[in-house]
Amino acid sequence: MSAICASAAAPPTRYERYHIVKDMHIQFIEPTKRYADIIIPQGGENTVAVDMLVATIKLKLLQGE
């Protein structure tokens, strides 16, 4: 048997991958949000929120908190 024939399953389609990722997000990420101190929408792409967070951290460090 050759290596090409070893895998009979077709790779998931984009639609299937979307639902796999969405299901995993709902199962593992969403429940942990309740324990977060801060959530930045769009993550690192949200430069306004990231800049505000960095400024707050710098201020706290300068104040010695």
Phi and psi in degrees as GROMACS dihedral restraints (atoms count N, CA, C in turn):
[ dihedral_restraints ]
;  ai    aj    ak    al  type     phi  dphi    fc
    3     4     5     6     1   -85.6    20    10
    4     5     6     7     1   165.2    20    10
    6     7     8     9     1   -65.6    20    10
    7     8     9    10     1   -28.2    20    10
    9    10    11    12     1   -67.3    20    10
   10    11    12    13     1   -36.6    20    10
   12    13    14    15     1   -84.5    20    10
   13    14    15    16     1    -8.6    20    10
   15    16    17    18     1   -65.1    20    10
   16    17    18    19     1   -32.3    20    10
   18    19    20    21     1  -105.0    20    10
   19    20    21    22     1   108.4    20    10
   21    22    23    24     1   -90.8    20    10
   22    23    24    25     1   -21.0    20    10
   24    25    26    27     1   -79.1    20    10
   25    26    27    28     1   135.8    20    10
   27    28    29    30     1   -78.5    20    10
   28    29    30    31     1   147.4    20    10
   30    31    32    33     1   -64.3    20    10
   31    32    33    34     1   152.7    20    10
   33    34    35    36     1   -66.0    20    10
   34    35    36    37     1   148.4    20    10
   36    37    38    39     1   -75.5    20    10
   37    38    39    40     1   170.4    20    10
   39    40    41    42     1   -60.5    20    10
   40    41    42    43     1   -40.0    20    10
   42    43    44    45     1   -60.9    20    10
   43    44    45    46     1   -44.9    20    10
   45    46    47    48     1   -66.4    20    10
   46    47    48    49     1   -41.7    20    10
   48    49    50    51     1   -62.0    20    10
   49    50    51    52     1   -41.5    20    10
   51    52    53    54     1   -57.6    20    10
   52    53    54    55     1   -46.6    20    10
   54    55    56    57     1   -71.1    20    10
   55    56    57    58     1   -32.7    20    10
   57    58    59    60     1   -64.6    20    10
   58    59    60    61     1   -48.0    20    10
   60    61    62    63     1   -65.5    20    10
   61    62    63    64     1   -42.2    20    10
   63    64    65    66     1   -61.8    20    10
   64    65    66    67     1   -44.8    20    10
   66    67    68    69     1   -62.4    20    10
   67    68    69    70     1   -42.0    20    10
   69    70    71    72     1   -66.4    20    10
   70    71    72    73     1   -37.5    20    10
   72    73    74    75     1   -62.2    20    10
   73    74    75    76     1   -47.6    20    10
   75    76    77    78     1   -63.3    20    10
   76    77    78    79     1   -38.4    20    10
   78    79    80    81     1   -74.2    20    10
   79    80    81    82     1   -38.9    20    10
   81    82    83    84     1  -111.2    20    10
   82    83    84    85     1   -35.2    20    10
   84    85    86    87     1   -87.1    20    10
   85    86    87    88     1   -50.9    20    10
   87    88    89    90     1   -54.3    20    10
   88    89    90    91     1   -45.1    20    10
   90    91    92    93     1   -62.3    20    10
   91    92    93    94     1   -28.9    20    10
   93    94    95    96     1   -79.4    20    10
   94    95    96    97     1   -13.9    20    10
   96    97    98    99     1   -61.7    20    10
   97    98    99   100     1   -29.7    20    10
   99   100   101   102     1   -66.7    20    10
  100   101   102   103     1   -18.9    20    10
  102   103   104   105     1   -95.8    20    10
  103   104   105   106     1    -4.2    20    10
  105   106   107   108     1   -77.5    20    10
  106   107   108   109     1   141.8    20    10
  108   109   110   111     1   -79.3    20    10
  109   110   111   112     1   -31.6    20    10
  111   112   113   114     1  -149.8    20    10
  112   113   114   115     1   142.6    20    10
  114   115   116   117     1  -126.1    20    10
  115   116   117   118     1   124.3    20    10
  117   118   119   120     1  -102.7    20    10
  118   119   120   121     1   112.1    20    10
  120   121   122   123     1   -59.9    20    10
  121   122   123   124     1   141.0    20    10
  123   124   125   126     1    65.3    20    10
  124   125   126   127     1    12.8    20    10
  126   127   128   129     1    53.0    20    10
  127   128   129   130     1  -133.2    20    10
  129   130   131   132     1   -67.9    20    10
  130   131   132   133     1   -11.8    20    10
  132   133   134   135     1   -77.9    20    10
  133   134   135   136     1   -16.4    20    10
  135   136   137   138     1   -89.0    20    10
  136   137   138   139     1    82.9    20    10
  138   139   140   141     1   -65.8    20    10
  139   140   141   142     1   -31.8    20    10
  141   142   143   144     1   -63.8    20    10
  142   143   144   145     1   -48.5    20    10
  144   145   146   147     1   -66.4    20    10
  145   146   147   148     1   -40.0    20    10
  147   148   149   150     1   -64.5    20    10
  148   149   150   151     1   -43.0    20    10
  150   151   152   153     1   -62.2    20    10
  151   152   153   154     1   -40.6    20    10
  153   154   155   156     1   -64.3    20    10
  154   155   156   157     1   -41.3    20    10
  156   157   158   159     1   -65.4    20    10
  157   158   159   160     1   -43.7    20    10
  159   160   161   162     1   -62.2    20    10
  160   161   162   163     1   -43.4    20    10
  162   163   164   165     1   -62.8    20    10
  163   164   165   166     1   -41.0    20    10
  165   166   167   168     1   -64.6    20    10
  166   167   168   169     1   -43.1    20    10
  168   169   170   171     1   -64.6    20    10
  169   170   171   172     1   -43.5    20    10
  171   172   173   174     1   -60.5    20    10
  172   173   174   175     1   -43.4    20    10
  174   175   176   177     1   -61.5    20    10
  175   176   177   178     1   -44.9    20    10
  177   178   179   180     1   -62.4    20    10
  178   179   180   181     1   -39.5    20    10
  180   181   182   183     1   -66.4    20    10
  181   182   183   184     1   -39.9    20    10
  183   184   185   186     1   -67.9    20    10
  184   185   186   187     1   -32.0    20    10
  186   187   188   189     1   -80.5    20    10
  187   188   189   190     1   -11.9    20    10
  189   190   191   192     1    80.1    20    10
  190   191   192   193     1    24.3    20    10
